[in-house]
Amino acid sequence: MESISDKYNRILSHHKATLRHVVRALNKLSLELDVTKLPDQLHLLVIGKGSQILLEAFTRTYKGEVMDGIVFSPKPNLIGNNNERIKKLSFFTGTHPLPSFENEATTLEILKFIHDLPTGASLVCLISGGTSSLLCLPPDSISIHELQITYQILLESGASIEEINTVRKHLSLVKGGNLAQKAHNLKLHTYLLSDVPHDKPEIIGSGPTVTDMTTFSDSLQVLNDYNLSQVLPSSVLNYLHQGVQGQHPETPKPGLSDHPNQKIHLINGAKIIQPFLGSLLEAQGFVVHWATDPIQGMVKKETHRIAAEVVSVLNGKSEISSKIPQAIVYHGESYVDVTGTGKGGRNQELALHLALSLEGQHPVSILTLATDGVDGPTDAAGALVSSLTTSHARKQNTLPEFYIQQNDSYHFHERMKTLVKTGPTGNNLMDLCVVLVG
């Protein structure tokens, strides 16, 4: 007769194989773009971490002529040059998640490219996450180094992506609808690949072609809410305060400064992944539930929510379903208030917290993954853990609590061989958390 221990190990082995299959399958996911109403000739601008998957989808479906264009991403183009339309594009590589002199130089190239287009020409913009750091043009009074410091502080503050981008839009001459203003004489089509909770167009990539409702006052409120005013460069604070006083122009506002001839196409990442991932997990024998509410809070808060739902499934008291084996899929973006000196990303941090919270429960496995393949300032996309991970760690004198305290999830997962590494994928739909129960 099979022992309980052997049964758990068998189930967890099946979980691991399934989740590894999920990772491989996601890397092969493709997009479909609606290009039916685009003109026969156009110019192309592609920016962000999802540049490759967007460009692949566009060149596969659009049959007209791409006159010229620019592709700006954090990694070199991997599409190849067998397509004649690709050969007409100029490719630039920049830094992420922090801005740089290289990013500023390419941004100036993009502005020159837009400026030189003839009035009435059609410009298609394919925008994805990562554009906030790539498209970089601070006011003259703020240096690139000061902007880098500001970005780093914001990313470690625990602020949401909406709050972070509120500040970033007001420290830029191209974000928050300002890029669209530079293309006011053109016919503009913007395709936005969403990687943010609730798919708000103005948040994706800090909305370079989308008008912005936030203000300089909102930016200062974010800084006050997270006690950042004392640690940011004085030039940044001075600029925001001057903006509140009307000394600098606000970002373009809806209803007042909308582009006169723009169509915005929103590509919902969840709707793309949901049927694809659902079919894959069902084929492995799991009842699949896609969580309605996106992940959009602090890691500790999201850990409590997810762990509570898992325990309720195990106890047969879940409002979702008590059927086992079950897969619960979450999407969105968690946030980490970094107080330690360790290394990690929000997905690795969430995996460690969940492994600890579910330690000793019935067989549960968790995959947390950045679909772009880059989780924070690390070479990992996320982590794959189980309800036995932290107990196994203790047997190796690796205390999970210490790594949590130091925000050092990367080195915990490295020791436990639970890191997931895909390399940059060229995709950027959103973060995923897949929980397999029983």
FIBARO-195616 format. One record per residue (C-alpha): residue number from 1; y, x, z. Coordinates in nm, 2 decimals, always signed. Layout:
BEGIN
+-----+--------+--------+--------+
!   n !      y !      x !      z !
+-----+--------+--------+--------+
! NUM !      Y !      X !      Z !
...
+-----+--------+--------+--------+
END
This chain:
BEGIN
+-----+--------+--------+--------+
!   n !      y !      x !      z !
+-----+--------+--------+--------+
!   1 !  +0.00 !  +0.00 !  +0.00 !
!   2 !  +0.35 !  +0.13 !  -0.09 !
!   3 !  +0.55 !  +0.23 !  +0.22 !
!   4 !  +0.91 !  +0.10 !  +0.27 !
!   5 !  +1.04 !  +0.45 !  +0.21 !
!   6 !  +0.85 !  +0.49 !  -0.11 !
!   7 !  +0.97 !  +0.15 !  -0.23 !
!   8 !  +1.33 !  +0.24 !  -0.15 !
!   9 !  +1.30 !  +0.56 !  -0.34 !
!  10 !  +1.14 !  +0.39 !  -0.64 !
!  11 !  +1.42 !  +0.13 !  -0.65 !
!  12 !  +1.69 !  +0.39 !  -0.61 !
!  13 !  +1.53 !  +0.60 !  -0.89 !
!  14 !  +1.55 !  +0.29 !  -1.12 !
!  15 !  +1.92 !  +0.24 !  -1.01 !
!  16 !  +2.00 !  +0.60 !  -1.09 !
!  17 !  +1.84 !  +0.59 !  -1.43 !
!  18 !  +2.02 !  +0.26 !  -1.51 !
!  19 !  +2.36 !  +0.40 !  -1.41 !
!  20 !  +2.31 !  +0.72 !  -1.60 !
!  21 !  +2.24 !  +0.50 !  -1.90 !
!  22 !  +2.56 !  +0.31 !  -1.84 !
!  23 !  +2.76 !  +0.64 !  -1.84 !
!  24 !  +2.60 !  +0.74 !  -2.18 !
!  25 !  +2.66 !  +0.40 !  -2.33 !
!  26 !  +3.02 !  +0.38 !  -2.23 !
!  27 !  +3.09 !  +0.70 !  -2.41 !
!  28 !  +2.98 !  +0.54 !  -2.73 !
!  29 !  +3.18 !  +0.22 !  -2.69 !
!  30 !  +3.41 !  +0.14 !  -2.98 !
!  31 !  +3.71 !  -0.09 !  -3.03 !
!  32 !  +3.80 !  -0.35 !  -3.28 !
!  33 !  +4.17 !  -0.39 !  -3.38 !
!  34 !  +4.32 !  -0.68 !  -3.56 !
!  35 !  +4.51 !  -0.52 !  -3.84 !
!  36 !  +4.51 !  -0.82 !  -4.08 !
!  37 !  +4.89 !  -0.87 !  -4.07 !
!  38 !  +4.99 !  -0.51 !  -4.11 !
!  39 !  +5.17 !  -0.41 !  -4.43 !
!  40 !  +5.01 !  -0.21 !  -4.71 !
!  41 !  +5.21 !  +0.10 !  -4.61 !
!  42 !  +5.31 !  +0.22 !  -4.27 !
!  43 !  +5.38 !  +0.51 !  -4.04 !
!  44 !  +5.17 !  +0.58 !  -3.73 !
!  45 !  +5.24 !  +0.70 !  -3.37 !
!  46 !  +4.95 !  +0.74 !  -3.13 !
!  47 !  +5.00 !  +0.85 !  -2.77 !
!  48 !  +4.78 !  +0.86 !  -2.46 !
!  49 !  +4.44 !  +0.94 !  -2.32 !
!  50 !  +4.29 !  +0.67 !  -2.54 !
!  51 !  +4.43 !  +0.82 !  -2.86 !
!  52 !  +4.09 !  +0.91 !  -3.01 !
!  53 !  +3.92 !  +0.57 !  -2.97 !
!  54 !  +4.24 !  +0.39 !  -3.09 !
!  55 !  +4.28 !  +0.61 !  -3.39 !
!  56 !  +3.91 !  +0.58 !  -3.48 !
!  57 !  +3.93 !  +0.20 !  -3.45 !
!  58 !  +4.25 !  +0.19 !  -3.66 !
!  59 !  +4.14 !  +0.41 !  -3.94 !
!  60 !  +3.81 !  +0.22 !  -3.96 !
!  61 !  +3.97 !  -0.12 !  -4.00 !
!  62 !  +4.30 !  -0.06 !  -4.17 !
!  63 !  +4.27 !  -0.02 !  -4.55 !
!  64 !  +4.63 !  +0.04 !  -4.64 !
!  65 !  +4.82 !  +0.37 !  -4.67 !
!  66 !  +4.92 !  +0.57 !  -4.37 !
!  67 !  +5.23 !  +0.75 !  -4.50 !
!  68 !  +5.25 !  +1.00 !  -4.21 !
!  69 !  +5.25 !  +1.00 !  -3.83 !
!  70 !  +5.20 !  +1.18 !  -3.50 !
!  71 !  +4.91 !  +1.18 !  -3.26 !
!  72 !  +4.98 !  +1.30 !  -2.91 !
!  73 !  +4.70 !  +1.33 !  -2.65 !
!  74 !  +4.58 !  +1.54 !  -2.36 !
!  75 !  +4.30 !  +1.70 !  -2.56 !
!  76 !  +4.25 !  +1.81 !  -2.92 !
!  77 !  +4.16 !  +1.56 !  -3.19 !
!  78 !  +3.78 !  +1.53 !  -3.22 !
!  79 !  +3.77 !  +1.28 !  -3.51 !
!  80 !  +3.75 !  +1.53 !  -3.79 !
!  81 !  +3.95 !  +1.57 !  -4.11 !
!  82 !  +3.72 !  +1.40 !  -4.36 !
!  83 !  +3.95 !  +1.10 !  -4.38 !
!  84 !  +4.25 !  +1.15 !  -4.61 !
!  85 !  +4.48 !  +0.94 !  -4.39 !
!  86 !  +4.40 !  +1.16 !  -4.09 !
!  87 !  +4.52 !  +1.47 !  -4.29 !
!  88 !  +4.86 !  +1.32 !  -4.32 !
!  89 !  +4.90 !  +1.31 !  -3.94 !
!  90 !  +5.04 !  +1.58 !  -3.71 !
!  91 !  +4.84 !  +1.64 !  -3.40 !
!  92 !  +4.99 !  +1.76 !  -3.07 !
!  93 !  +4.82 !  +1.83 !  -2.74 !
!  94 !  +5.00 !  +1.79 !  -2.41 !
!  95 !  +4.94 !  +1.80 !  -2.03 !
!  96 !  +4.82 !  +1.53 !  -1.80 !
!  97 !  +4.88 !  +1.40 !  -1.53 !
!  98 !  +5.20 !  +1.60 !  -1.49 !
!  99 !  +5.47 !  +1.64 !  -1.75 !
! 100 !  +5.56 !  +1.98 !  -1.90 !
! 101 !  +5.79 !  +2.17 !  -2.13 !
! 102 !  +5.52 !  +2.12 !  -2.40 !
! 103 !  +5.53 !  +1.75 !  -2.35 !
! 104 !  +5.91 !  +1.74 !  -2.37 !
! 105 !  +5.90 !  +1.94 !  -2.69 !
! 106 !  +5.66 !  +1.70 !  -2.85 !
! 107 !  +5.86 !  +1.41 !  -2.73 !
! 108 !  +6.16 !  +1.55 !  -2.92 !
! 109 !  +5.94 !  +1.59 !  -3.23 !
! 110 !  +5.85 !  +1.22 !  -3.20 !
! 111 !  +6.21 !  +1.11 !  -3.16 !
! 112 !  +6.30 !  +1.32 !  -3.48 !
! 113 !  +6.01 !  +1.16 !  -3.66 !
! 114 !  +6.13 !  +0.81 !  -3.57 !
! 115 !  +6.49 !  +0.89 !  -3.65 !
! 116 !  +6.40 !  +1.01 !  -4.00 !
! 117 !  +6.21 !  +0.70 !  -4.10 !
! 118 !  +6.40 !  +0.48 !  -4.35 !
! 119 !  +6.55 !  +0.15 !  -4.23 !
! 120 !  +6.30 !  -0.13 !  -4.26 !
! 121 !  +5.99 !  +0.09 !  -4.26 !
! 122 !  +5.69 !  -0.02 !  -4.06 !
! 123 !  +5.59 !  +0.19 !  -3.75 !
! 124 !  +5.26 !  +0.12 !  -3.57 !
! 125 !  +5.24 !  +0.25 !  -3.22 !
! 126 !  +4.90 !  +0.29 !  -3.05 !
! 127 !  +4.97 !  +0.34 !  -2.68 !
! 128 !  +4.73 !  +0.40 !  -2.40 !
! 129 !  +4.72 !  +0.53 !  -2.04 !
! 130 !  +4.85 !  +0.88 !  -1.99 !
! 131 !  +5.16 !  +0.82 !  -2.20 !
! 132 !  +5.36 !  +0.83 !  -1.88 !
! 133 !  +5.31 !  +1.20 !  -1.85 !
! 134 !  +5.29 !  +1.29 !  -2.22 !
! 135 !  +5.60 !  +1.11 !  -2.34 !
! 136 !  +5.85 !  +1.31 !  -2.14 !
! 137 !  +6.23 !  +1.33 !  -2.16 !
! 138 !  +6.41 !  +1.34 !  -1.83 !
! 139 !  +6.79 !  +1.32 !  -1.80 !
! 140 !  +6.98 !  +1.65 !  -1.83 !
! 141 !  +7.04 !  +1.66 !  -1.45 !
! 142 !  +6.66 !  +1.67 !  -1.38 !
! 143 !  +6.45 !  +1.97 !  -1.48 !
! 144 !  +6.09 !  +1.95 !  -1.59 !
! 145 !  +5.99 !  +2.14 !  -1.27 !
! 146 !  +6.17 !  +1.88 !  -1.06 !
! 147 !  +6.00 !  +1.60 !  -1.26 !
! 148 !  +5.66 !  +1.77 !  -1.20 !
! 149 !  +5.72 !  +1.77 !  -0.83 !
! 150 !  +5.82 !  +1.41 !  -0.83 !
! 151 !  +5.51 !  +1.30 !  -1.03 !
! 152 !  +5.28 !  +1.49 !  -0.80 !
! 153 !  +5.44 !  +1.33 !  -0.49 !
! 154 !  +5.41 !  +0.99 !  -0.64 !
! 155 !  +5.05 !  +1.03 !  -0.74 !
! 156 !  +4.96 !  +1.14 !  -0.38 !
! 157 !  +5.17 !  +0.87 !  -0.21 !
! 158 !  +4.93 !  +0.58 !  -0.22 !
! 159 !  +5.17 !  +0.38 !  -0.43 !
! 160 !  +5.03 !  +0.15 !  -0.70 !
! 161 !  +5.05 !  +0.23 !  -1.07 !
! 162 !  +5.31 !  -0.04 !  -1.11 !
! 163 !  +5.52 !  +0.11 !  -0.83 !
! 164 !  +5.48 !  +0.46 !  -0.96 !
! 165 !  +5.58 !  +0.36 !  -1.31 !
! 166 !  +5.88 !  +0.17 !  -1.18 !
! 167 !  +6.01 !  +0.51 !  -1.06 !
! 168 !  +5.90 !  +0.71 !  -1.37 !
! 169 !  +6.07 !  +0.46 !  -1.61 !
! 170 !  +6.40 !  +0.52 !  -1.44 !
! 171 !  +6.37 !  +0.90 !  -1.46 !
! 172 !  +6.31 !  +0.89 !  -1.84 !
! 173 !  +6.51 !  +0.84 !  -2.16 !
! 174 !  +6.21 !  +0.72 !  -2.35 !
! 175 !  +6.01 !  +0.50 !  -2.11 !
! 176 !  +6.07 !  +0.14 !  -2.01 !
! 177 !  +6.15 !  +0.01 !  -2.36 !
! 178 !  +6.38 !  +0.31 !  -2.45 !
! 179 !  +6.15 !  +0.44 !  -2.73 !
! 180 !  +6.17 !  +0.09 !  -2.90 !
! 181 !  +6.55 !  +0.12 !  -2.89 !
! 182 !  +6.53 !  +0.44 !  -3.09 !
! 183 !  +6.33 !  +0.25 !  -3.35 !
! 184 !  +6.56 !  -0.05 !  -3.36 !
! 185 !  +6.60 !  -0.04 !  -3.74 !
! 186 !  +6.22 !  -0.04 !  -3.80 !
! 187 !  +5.95 !  -0.30 !  -3.81 !
! 188 !  +5.75 !  -0.22 !  -3.50 !
! 189 !  +5.39 !  -0.31 !  -3.42 !
! 190 !  +5.27 !  -0.19 !  -3.08 !
! 191 !  +4.90 !  -0.19 !  -2.98 !
! 192 !  +4.85 !  -0.14 !  -2.60 !
! 193 !  +4.51 !  -0.04 !  -2.47 !
! 194 !  +4.52 !  -0.16 !  -2.11 !
! 195 !  +4.40 !  +0.05 !  -1.82 !
! 196 !  +4.59 !  -0.13 !  -1.55 !
! 197 !  +4.51 !  -0.43 !  -1.33 !
! 198 !  +4.63 !  -0.77 !  -1.48 !
! 199 !  +4.70 !  -0.60 !  -1.81 !
! 200 !  +5.08 !  -0.60 !  -1.78 !
! 201 !  +5.22 !  -0.46 !  -2.11 !
! 202 !  +5.53 !  -0.31 !  -1.94 !
! 203 !  +5.31 !  -0.10 !  -1.71 !
! 204 !  +5.08 !  +0.05 !  -1.96 !
! 205 !  +5.20 !  +0.41 !  -2.03 !
! 206 !  +5.53 !  +0.31 !  -1.86 !
! 207 !  +5.60 !  +0.07 !  -2.15 !
! 208 !  +5.79 !  +0.29 !  -2.39 !
! 209 !  +5.82 !  +0.01 !  -2.64 !
! 210 !  +5.83 !  -0.28 !  -2.39 !
! 211 !  +6.14 !  -0.41 !  -2.22 !
! 212 !  +6.15 !  -0.36 !  -1.84 !
! 213 !  +6.24 !  -0.60 !  -1.56 !
! 214 !  +6.26 !  -0.33 !  -1.29 !
! 215 !  +6.58 !  -0.16 !  -1.18 !
! 216 !  +6.71 !  +0.16 !  -1.03 !
! 217 !  +6.72 !  -0.04 !  -0.70 !
! 218 !  +6.35 !  -0.12 !  -0.73 !
! 219 !  +6.28 !  +0.25 !  -0.78 !
! 220 !  +6.46 !  +0.34 !  -0.46 !
! 221 !  +6.28 !  +0.06 !  -0.28 !
! 222 !  +5.95 !  +0.22 !  -0.38 !
! 223 !  +6.06 !  +0.56 !  -0.24 !
! 224 !  +6.17 !  +0.39 !  +0.08 !
! 225 !  +5.84 !  +0.20 !  +0.11 !
! 226 !  +5.64 !  +0.52 !  +0.10 !
! 227 !  +5.88 !  +0.74 !  +0.29 !
! 228 !  +5.93 !  +0.97 !  -0.01 !
! 229 !  +6.31 !  +1.02 !  +0.00 !
! 230 !  +6.29 !  +1.32 !  +0.22 !
! 231 !  +6.04 !  +1.51 !  +0.01 !
! 232 !  +6.17 !  +1.45 !  -0.35 !
! 233 !  +6.41 !  +1.69 !  -0.53 !
! 234 !  +6.77 !  +1.61 !  -0.46 !
! 235 !  +6.85 !  +1.58 !  -0.83 !
! 236 !  +6.60 !  +1.29 !  -0.86 !
! 237 !  +6.75 !  +1.10 !  -0.56 !
! 238 !  +7.10 !  +1.16 !  -0.68 !
! 239 !  +7.02 !  +1.03 !  -1.03 !
! 240 !  +6.86 !  +0.71 !  -0.90 !
! 241 !  +7.15 !  +0.65 !  -0.66 !
! 242 !  +7.39 !  +0.70 !  -0.94 !
! 243 !  +7.19 !  +0.46 !  -1.15 !
! 244 !  +7.23 !  +0.19 !  -0.88 !
! 245 !  +7.60 !  +0.25 !  -0.89 !
! 246 !  +7.61 !  +0.19 !  -1.26 !
! 247 !  +7.67 !  +0.55 !  -1.36 !
! 248 !  +7.35 !  +0.56 !  -1.58 !
! 249 !  +7.23 !  +0.29 !  -1.82 !
! 250 !  +6.95 !  +0.06 !  -1.70 !
! 251 !  +6.62 !  +0.03 !  -1.89 !
! 252 !  +6.64 !  -0.23 !  -2.17 !
! 253 !  +6.59 !  -0.58 !  -2.02 !
! 254 !  +6.39 !  -0.88 !  -2.16 !
! 255 !  +6.60 !  -1.13 !  -2.34 !
! 256 !  +6.89 !  -0.89 !  -2.37 !
! 257 !  +6.76 !  -0.58 !  -2.54 !
! 258 !  +6.43 !  -0.69 !  -2.70 !
! 259 !  +6.34 !  -0.51 !  -3.02 !
! 260 !  +6.45 !  -0.75 !  -3.31 !
! 261 !  +6.13 !  -0.71 !  -3.51 !
! 262 !  +5.83 !  -0.61 !  -3.29 !
! 263 !  +5.48 !  -0.75 !  -3.25 !
! 264 !  +5.29 !  -0.65 !  -2.94 !
! 265 !  +4.91 !  -0.66 !  -2.94 !
! 266 !  +4.74 !  -0.63 !  -2.60 !
! 267 !  +4.39 !  -0.49 !  -2.59 !
! 268 !  +4.22 !  -0.60 !  -2.27 !
! 269 !  +3.98 !  -0.34 !  -2.15 !
! 270 !  +3.78 !  -0.57 !  -1.92 !
! 271 !  +3.71 !  -0.81 !  -2.21 !
! 272 !  +3.58 !  -0.53 !  -2.42 !
! 273 !  +3.35 !  -0.38 !  -2.15 !
! 274 !  +3.23 !  -0.71 !  -1.99 !
! 275 !  +2.99 !  -0.84 !  -2.26 !
! 276 !  +2.88 !  -0.48 !  -2.35 !
! 277 !  +2.80 !  -0.38 !  -1.99 !
! 278 !  +2.66 !  -0.72 !  -1.90 !
! 279 !  +2.40 !  -0.71 !  -2.18 !
! 280 !  +2.30 !  -0.35 !  -2.09 !
! 281 !  +2.25 !  -0.43 !  -1.72 !
! 282 !  +2.07 !  -0.76 !  -1.78 !
! 283 !  +1.83 !  -0.57 !  -2.01 !
! 284 !  +1.74 !  -0.36 !  -1.70 !
! 285 !  +1.65 !  -0.66 !  -1.50 !
! 286 !  +1.98 !  -0.72 !  -1.30 !
! 287 !  +2.16 !  -1.04 !  -1.25 !
! 288 !  +2.52 !  -0.95 !  -1.34 !
! 289 !  +2.84 !  -1.06 !  -1.17 !
! 290 !  +3.18 !  -0.94 !  -1.29 !
! 291 !  +3.42 !  -0.94 !  -1.00 !
! 292 !  +3.72 !  -1.17 !  -1.08 !
! 293 !  +3.98 !  -0.98 !  -0.87 !
! 294 !  +4.05 !  -0.63 !  -1.00 !
! 295 !  +4.04 !  -0.32 !  -0.78 !
! 296 !  +4.41 !  -0.26 !  -0.71 !
! 297 !  +4.45 !  -0.16 !  -0.35 !
! 298 !  +4.40 !  +0.15 !  -0.12 !
! 299 !  +4.05 !  +0.30 !  -0.12 !
! 300 !  +3.98 !  +0.19 !  +0.24 !
! 301 !  +4.08 !  -0.17 !  +0.17 !
! 302 !  +3.87 !  -0.18 !  -0.15 !
! 303 !  +3.58 !  -0.02 !  +0.03 !
! 304 !  +3.58 !  -0.29 !  +0.30 !
! 305 !  +3.59 !  -0.56 !  +0.03 !
! 306 !  +3.31 !  -0.42 !  -0.18 !
! 307 !  +3.09 !  -0.33 !  +0.11 !
! 308 !  +3.13 !  -0.68 !  +0.26 !
! 309 !  +3.03 !  -0.84 !  -0.07 !
! 310 !  +2.72 !  -0.62 !  -0.09 !
! 311 !  +2.61 !  -0.69 !  +0.27 !
! 312 !  +2.65 !  -1.07 !  +0.20 !
! 313 !  +2.43 !  -1.04 !  -0.10 !
! 314 !  +2.17 !  -0.85 !  +0.11 !
! 315 !  +2.19 !  -1.12 !  +0.38 !
! 316 !  +2.15 !  -1.40 !  +0.13 !
! 317 !  +2.49 !  -1.54 !  +0.22 !
! 318 !  +2.69 !  -1.44 !  -0.08 !
! 319 !  +2.91 !  -1.69 !  -0.26 !
! 320 !  +2.85 !  -1.48 !  -0.57 !
! 321 !  +2.47 !  -1.50 !  -0.58 !
! 322 !  +2.18 !  -1.41 !  -0.35 !
! 323 !  +1.95 !  -1.31 !  -0.63 !
! 324 !  +1.82 !  -0.96 !  -0.63 !
! 325 !  +1.83 !  -0.72 !  -0.80 !
! 326 !  +2.19 !  -0.78 !  -0.87 !
! 327 !  +2.47 !  -0.58 !  -1.04 !
! 328 !  +2.83 !  -0.64 !  -0.92 !
! 329 !  +3.09 !  -0.48 !  -1.16 !
! 330 !  +3.45 !  -0.42 !  -1.05 !
! 331 !  +3.73 !  -0.29 !  -1.27 !
! 332 !  +4.09 !  -0.17 !  -1.20 !
! 333 !  +4.24 !  +0.11 !  -1.01 !
! 334 !  +4.23 !  +0.21 !  -0.65 !
! 335 !  +4.49 !  +0.43 !  -0.47 !
! 336 !  +4.46 !  +0.72 !  -0.23 !
! 337 !  +4.72 !  +0.82 !  +0.03 !
! 338 !  +4.65 !  +1.19 !  +0.02 !
! 339 !  +4.70 !  +1.35 !  +0.37 !
! 340 !  +4.43 !  +1.63 !  +0.35 !
! 341 !  +4.42 !  +1.95 !  +0.15 !
! 342 !  +4.10 !  +1.89 !  -0.04 !
! 343 !  +4.01 !  +1.82 !  -0.40 !
! 344 !  +3.91 !  +1.49 !  -0.56 !
! 345 !  +4.00 !  +1.18 !  -0.75 !
! 346 !  +4.02 !  +0.81 !  -0.66 !
! 347 !  +3.68 !  +0.73 !  -0.80 !
! 348 !  +3.51 !  +1.01 !  -0.61 !
! 349 !  +3.69 !  +0.91 !  -0.30 !
! 350 !  +3.58 !  +0.54 !  -0.34 !
! 351 !  +3.22 !  +0.65 !  -0.40 !
! 352 !  +3.22 !  +0.86 !  -0.08 !
! 353 !  +3.37 !  +0.58 !  +0.13 !
! 354 !  +3.12 !  +0.32 !  -0.01 !
! 355 !  +2.83 !  +0.55 !  +0.05 !
! 356 !  +2.93 !  +0.59 !  +0.41 !
! 357 !  +3.00 !  +0.22 !  +0.46 !
! 358 !  +2.66 !  +0.12 !  +0.32 !
! 359 !  +2.46 !  +0.40 !  +0.48 !
! 360 !  +2.12 !  +0.27 !  +0.60 !
! 361 !  +2.14 !  -0.06 !  +0.41 !
! 362 !  +1.88 !  -0.18 !  +0.18 !
! 363 !  +1.86 !  +0.00 !  -0.16 !
! 364 !  +2.21 !  +0.01 !  -0.30 !
! 365 !  +2.35 !  +0.24 !  -0.56 !
! 366 !  +2.72 !  +0.28 !  -0.67 !
! 367 !  +2.87 !  +0.43 !  -0.99 !
! 368 !  +3.25 !  +0.49 !  -0.98 !
! 369 !  +3.39 !  +0.61 !  -1.30 !
! 370 !  +3.71 !  +0.69 !  -1.49 !
! 371 !  +3.64 !  +0.58 !  -1.84 !
! 372 !  +3.86 !  +0.85 !  -1.98 !
! 373 !  +3.63 !  +1.11 !  -1.82 !
! 374 !  +3.90 !  +1.26 !  -1.59 !
! 375 !  +3.92 !  +1.15 !  -1.23 !
! 376 !  +4.23 !  +1.30 !  -1.07 !
! 377 !  +4.29 !  +1.68 !  -1.10 !
! 378 !  +3.91 !  +1.75 !  -1.14 !
! 379 !  +3.65 !  +1.81 !  -1.41 !
! 380 !  +3.45 !  +1.50 !  -1.30 !
! 381 !  +3.47 !  +1.14 !  -1.42 !
! 382 !  +3.35 !  +1.00 !  -1.09 !
! 383 !  +3.04 !  +0.99 !  -0.88 !
! 384 !  +2.70 !  +0.83 !  -0.85 !
! 385 !  +2.58 !  +0.77 !  -0.49 !
! 386 !  +2.34 !  +0.55 !  -0.29 !
! 387 !  +2.29 !  +0.40 !  +0.05 !
! 388 !  +2.09 !  +0.72 !  +0.14 !
! 389 !  +2.35 !  +0.97 !  +0.01 !
! 390 !  +2.54 !  +1.03 !  +0.34 !
! 391 !  +2.22 !  +1.03 !  +0.55 !
! 392 !  +2.08 !  +1.30 !  +0.32 !
! 393 !  +2.41 !  +1.48 !  +0.36 !
! 394 !  +2.38 !  +1.49 !  +0.74 !
! 395 !  +2.03 !  +1.64 !  +0.72 !
! 396 !  +2.20 !  +1.92 !  +0.52 !
! 397 !  +2.47 !  +1.96 !  +0.79 !
! 398 !  +2.73 !  +1.81 !  +0.55 !
! 399 !  +2.93 !  +1.56 !  +0.74 !
! 400 !  +3.09 !  +1.30 !  +0.52 !
! 401 !  +3.36 !  +1.21 !  +0.77 !
! 402 !  +3.50 !  +1.57 !  +0.75 !
! 403 !  +3.53 !  +1.54 !  +0.37 !
! 404 !  +3.70 !  +1.20 !  +0.40 !
! 405 !  +3.95 !  +1.34 !  +0.65 !
! 406 !  +4.03 !  +1.63 !  +0.42 !
! 407 !  +4.05 !  +1.42 !  +0.10 !
! 408 !  +3.78 !  +1.65 !  -0.03 !
! 409 !  +3.54 !  +1.41 !  -0.20 !
! 410 !  +3.49 !  +1.65 !  -0.49 !
! 411 !  +3.33 !  +1.92 !  -0.28 !
! 412 !  +3.11 !  +1.66 !  -0.10 !
! 413 !  +2.98 !  +1.53 !  -0.42 !
! 414 !  +2.94 !  +1.88 !  -0.56 !
! 415 !  +2.72 !  +1.97 !  -0.26 !
! 416 !  +2.52 !  +1.65 !  -0.29 !
! 417 !  +2.49 !  +1.68 !  -0.67 !
! 418 !  +2.64 !  +1.33 !  -0.71 !
! 419 !  +2.93 !  +1.42 !  -0.94 !
! 420 !  +2.94 !  +1.25 !  -1.28 !
! 421 !  +3.08 !  +1.48 !  -1.55 !
! 422 !  +3.14 !  +1.35 !  -1.90 !
! 423 !  +3.43 !  +1.56 !  -2.01 !
! 424 !  +3.73 !  +1.38 !  -2.16 !
! 425 !  +3.60 !  +1.08 !  -2.36 !
! 426 !  +3.90 !  +0.99 !  -2.58 !
! 427 !  +3.86 !  +0.64 !  -2.42 !
! 428 !  +4.09 !  +0.49 !  -2.16 !
! 429 !  +4.00 !  +0.14 !  -2.07 !
! 430 !  +4.01 !  +0.14 !  -1.69 !
! 431 !  +3.82 !  +0.26 !  -1.39 !
! 432 !  +3.48 !  +0.10 !  -1.33 !
! 433 !  +3.27 !  +0.05 !  -1.01 !
! 434 !  +2.92 !  -0.07 !  -1.07 !
! 435 !  +2.71 !  -0.16 !  -0.77 !
! 436 !  +2.34 !  -0.22 !  -0.80 !
! 437 !  +2.18 !  -0.41 !  -0.51 !
! 438 !  +1.80 !  -0.42 !  -0.45 !
+-----+--------+--------+--------+
END
